[in-house]
Amino acid sequence: MKAMAPPLVAGVLLLLTAIVAFSLAASSVNAAVSYDHRSLVINGRRRILISGSIHYPRSTPEMWPGLIQKAKDGGLDVIQTYVFWNGHEPVKGQYYFSDRYDLVRFVKLAKQAGLYVHLRIGPYVCAEWNFGGFPVWLKYVPGISFRTDNGPFKAEMQRFVEKIVSMMKSERLFEWQGGPIIMSQVENEFGPMESVGGSGAKPYANWAAKMAVATNTGVPWVMCKQEDAPDPVINTCNGFYCDYFTPNKKNKPAMWTEAWTGWFTSFGGAVPHRPVEDMAFAVARFIQKGGSFVNYYMVSRVGDRLPWHCSECFYLL
């Protein structure tokens, strides 16, 4: 057997030490899903959670069980996915939740496999996906201006977010209902845009957080790359390394919603490669420094030739 490289050995030891120590800590919180300064608390227990992104429309329903099982076999606790507005509402008011867009089926399959779900509703998702997930008709709404303190945009965004939350509730898919969804996300990587977004940027971010919380999902909401995320929303880290990251409040856990396993390519460019030893050490280092949630972005590479997506993204499987 080939000996493991020193960085990988060190990373694994750090990770195991952190998990053992963390598991010994007791929690008195009794809510179905809540959080404290250490982690998410699920049914009264603090949890270190390892997650991976599988985007349901980037594969077919026939592939989903196998992909989810591979994720579980690889040691994951959580499946993370965006919700793709332009796939679900290609025409205003006409919804589509079938075939590759059968979100309910996908979430239920994760539940059947014994995995949790982190649902990133957005509805701006980026995701290396056309128009960031926005439907084309949205830009023709009179008076609209995207991702800012704009009445027409906020009305459409709220309508779609509430539609998804209502659907998940009616199917009893949140954890407090017996479902697998333990966390939701609103917006996506908006924080870096605030400095160039004008006077409407910060009010919009605050509104988005409050609107999301008001849907009463019964699970925590996060905003990634959002240092000013208002309570009780958790701000999270995306990047190659997040051991430097601290939440914006002492009562919030350190969470890494996108641990980048690689990078996408430009046409004709070199294919980026991230050594597995570097990935393992980065994750172990994050947890050793107090992190409790890590999501590998991505874990599935199927669907590269399906529409909507980037030409090459980054995957583990």
N, C-alpha and C positions, 0 to 999 in steps of 0.2 A: 504494500500500500504506500502510495506517495505521501510523504509528510506534508502537513499543512504549512503554508507560509507563515512566518512569525506574526505579521499583522493580523491574519485571520485567527490564529490561535489566541492572540491577545484580545481580539474583538469578541470571540466566543466566550472566553473566560469572564470578561467584563459583563457581557449580557447575562450569563448564568448567575453571576454573583448578584447583579441588580435584581433579577427576577426572584431569586430565593429570598433576599432581604425584603423585597416589596411584599411578597406573599405572606410574610410573617406579621405585617402590619395589620391591625384591626381597624374596622370602620364602624361607626355607629349610625351611619346614614341609612334610612329605611326606604327612601323613595325608589321607585322602579329603576329610573336612570337619572342620576344627578352627577355632580362633580364636586371635588374639593381641590386643594392645592396640589394634590398628588396625582389624581387620575379621574377618569370616569368611575362612578360608583354604580354598579348594576346589582339591583336587589340586595343592597347593603354591603356589597363586597367591592373593594378597590380592584381594578383590573389593569394589568399591562396587556395591551391589545396590539397584535400584528395584523395589518390589513393589506389588501391588494386591490387595485383597480381593474375591473372588468366592465367595459361599456357594452350594455346589452345590444344596441343596434349595430355594433361593429362585428357581430357574428350572427348566426341564425339560431332560432329556438332549439333546433336539434343539437346544436353544439353546447348550449348552456349547461346541461347537467355535467358533461365531461369537463368543461372548463372549471366549473365550481368545485367539482370533486378534486381536480388537480390542485386547485388552490388550497383546499382543506388538507389534502395529502402532504402539501408542502409546508404545513404548519400554520396556516393563516387562521385567524379568528373572525375576520370581518371581510366582507366584500364591499368595495366602494364603487359607486357609479354616479355619474351625472344624470340629469333628466334633460332630454333634448327637445326643447320647445318647437323647433322647426319641423321635427318629425312627428310630434304629437298634435300640432295645430297648423298644418300646412296652409289652410285657408281659415281666416278668422271665424271662430265659432264652430268650425267643423273639426272634431277631434278624432284622432286615430290612435288606438291602443291595441293593435293586432300585429301578428307576425313578429318582425324584429323589434317592434315598438310595444310589445306586450309587457309593460313594466310590472304589472301585478304578478304575472306568471314568473318573471325573473326573480322578483323579491321572494316569492313563495318557494322557489327552488332553493334559494339560499337558506331559507328557514328549514326546509326538508333535509338539507345537508348538515344542519346543526351550526350554521354560521350566522353572525350578525350582519347587519347592513348599515352602511353610512350613505345616506341619500343626499346628494348634492343637487338641490333643486335649482339653484341659480336665481333666475333663469338665464342670465348671461353665464356661460360655462367655459368659454375659450375652447379647451379640449382639443386644439388642433382640428377644429370642426368648422365647416362653412358658416360664416357670419356669427361665429361665437355661440351658435345655437339659436339665435334670433330668427324667427320666420321672416321671409322677404316682405310679406304684406305689412309688417310692423312699420317699415320706414315710410309708408304711404299714409299713415294715420295723421290727420291734419294737426299741425302745430307740435308734432312730436320732436323731442330731442333725447337721444339715448343716454342712459346712465348719468342722469343729473336731476336736479330738483325741478322736474318738469311734470305737470299734471297729467297730460295724456299718456306719457310713458309709465308713470307710477300706477295709473289706473290699470293699464294692460298687464304690467308686471304683477300687481297684486292679484288680479283676476286669475292669472295662470298659477301662481304659487298656491292660492287658496283652492284651486281646482285639484292640484296634485295632493295637497294635504287632505282634502276632503275624501279623495279616492282612497288614499292609504288608510284613513280612519274607517271608512265604510267597509274596507276589506280586513279590518282589524290587524293591521300590519305594524303598528308601533309596539314597542316592547311591553308597555304597560297593558296592552290589549292581548298579549300573548304572541305578538309578531316579532320579527327580527330587527326592526329599525331602531337603533339606539342613538342615532345622531343625525341632524340635518344641517345643511349649509345653505346660506343665502348669499347672493352675489359671488364674485370670484376674482381674487387678486386685484381688488379695486384700490387698495391703499396707495400703491405707487402712482396711481392716476390722479390722486387728489391734488397734487402740486401743480398739475397742468389742466385741471378740470374746471377752474374758475370758481366763482362764489357759490355755485350750486352743488359742488362736489361733496363737501362735508355734510350739508343738510340732507343730501340724498342718502349717504351712507348711514346716517343716524336713522333716517326714516326706514330704510330697508331692514335694519336690525329690529326696530320696534314693530314693523309690520309683520315680520317673520315670527317674532315671539308671541304676538297677539293671535296667531293661528292656533295656539295651545296644542302643540304636538305631543306634549308630555315628555319630550326628550330634549337634550341640549342642542342649541344652534351654534354653529361656528361661522366665522368669516376668515378666510385665509389671507395672509399678507395684509391684515387690517389692524395696524397698531392701535388705532383709536376705537376699536370695536366697543360699543357701550355695553354695560352690564345688562343682562347676564350672558350676553354672547361671548364666546371664547375666541380670541384671536389665535391663529395657528401659523405654522411655518411651512413654506414650500421651498425646496432647493436641493442641491447636492449634499449639503451639510447643514445641520441645524443644532449642533451642540452649543452654539453661541446664543441660541434663542431663549428668551424669557417672556412669559405672558405679560399683558399690560396691567394685570392686577395679581396680588399675591394669593388670592383665593382661587385662581384658575390654574388648571394643569398645563404642562408643556406638551403640545401635540404637533406632530409632523404629518400634515395631510398629503403632502406629495414628496416622497423620497425618490428623487429622480434616478432611475436605474440606467439612464443613458441620455441621449439627446436626439432630436430629429435632424435630418440632413437637408441641405440645399441641393438643387439639381446639379449633378456632376461632382458634388463635393465628397470628401472622405466620410466614411461611415464611423461615427464616434464609437468608442469602446470604453466602458468603465469596468475595470477589474473587479471580480467578485470579492476579492480581499478588501478592496477599498470600500465597497458597499457594506460589507459585513462590519468592518471596523467603525464606519460612520454611524450605523444603527446602534451598535453596542455602546459607542461613546455617548450618543444622545440619551440612551436609557440610563447609563451610568451617571450622567449628570442630572437625572431627575425626570427625563421624558417618559411618557407612559403610553403613547399611541404613535405608531409608525405605519404609514401606508406606502407600499411600493407602487410607484406610478411609472409604468403599468405592469401587470402580470400576464396579459394576454396579447398576442400579436396577430390573432386571426382577424380576418376582415380587412386586411390591408388594401384589397382591391374593391371593397364596397364603396358606394358614394359617400360624400360628406366629409371625409377625413383627410388628414395630411398624407403626403406620399410615403413618409417613413417616420414612425414615432419610436418610442423606446419601451421595451418589454422584457420580462423575465422568462416567460414560457416560450 
